[in-house]
Amino acid sequence: MSRIVVYPGSLDPIHNGHIDIAVRAALLFDEVIVAVYDLPKKRLLFDVDERIDMAQQALAAYPNIQVAKFSGLLVNYVQSVGAVAVIRGLRVFSDFEFEFRMGVANKKLAPNVETVAIMADERHLHISSSTVREIAELGGDVSSMVPAFVNDALKRRFAERNAAQTTPDYTISIRD
């Protein structure tokens, strides 16, 4: 029987920290499913298909890592794929507090599903998807934080957004 683990996230976009956690999880478990949440309660830069495509590209070299979309309650998805655990990455203490609460809640909902936390490599402690998006949106260099194809996708997306924005007309008309 293979030990399957689910590594969930919105991955908007996937970054080197996500990749590192998935690869390290693949050393501990027979199969890792990187589960891309389709409708997180946050504003997204990339749609679910784009996020899945980027994750698949980033993890293509690892045969025991697959990428899939999921909806709804995480523990229901975990149980539906026969996984024994959920992987979570920890960067800072606030991550621990959040993940601890989620792990306890998940354990109440599904007592047979464990939560396994992997501490981020020190090279990736500063990386989060929101940080990557903000730096890229402001024209900063995120090439050390994401794979090259993700960097290119970020540049394209923000160029599209900038082109779509129109300059406001501040002409004042004076009426008699």
PyMOL commands that set and color helices and strands:
alter all, ss='L'
color gray80, all
select helices_A, chain A and resi 16-28+48-59+74-80+93-109+122-124+129-137+148-164
alter helices_A, ss='H'
color red, helices_A
select strands_A, chain A and resi 4-9+31-37+65-70+85-90+114-119
alter strands_A, ss='S'
color yellow, strands_A
deselect
rebuild
show_as cartoon
